[in-house]
Amino acid sequence: MVGHRSGTNRSGMTFTLPGLPPWTFRIVLIGQQIVLEATSDGQRLSTVLDPCSSRIRSGYDLIDTPQCALINPPSLA
């Protein structure tokens, strides 16, 4: 298995991928869509997955060619 599964919960399954140590991935259901989310250092990327696609390949593709990103500013607390 290439990807490493680090846990499951009701909100989705999280995993990491070799070669992408700062990124954590999560697969979630949003309505009828399967969404892959990637987070690292306050950044969040996401893409809708085809049910037949590889979550591992999709994770690498998401980091290589992001189309949209949410960058959270650091907390000043």
Summary of the structure (lengths in Angstrom):
residues: 77
radius of gyration: 12.5
end to end distance: 40.3
largest distance: 43.1
contacts: 176
relative contact order: 0.19
helix: 13%
strand: 47%
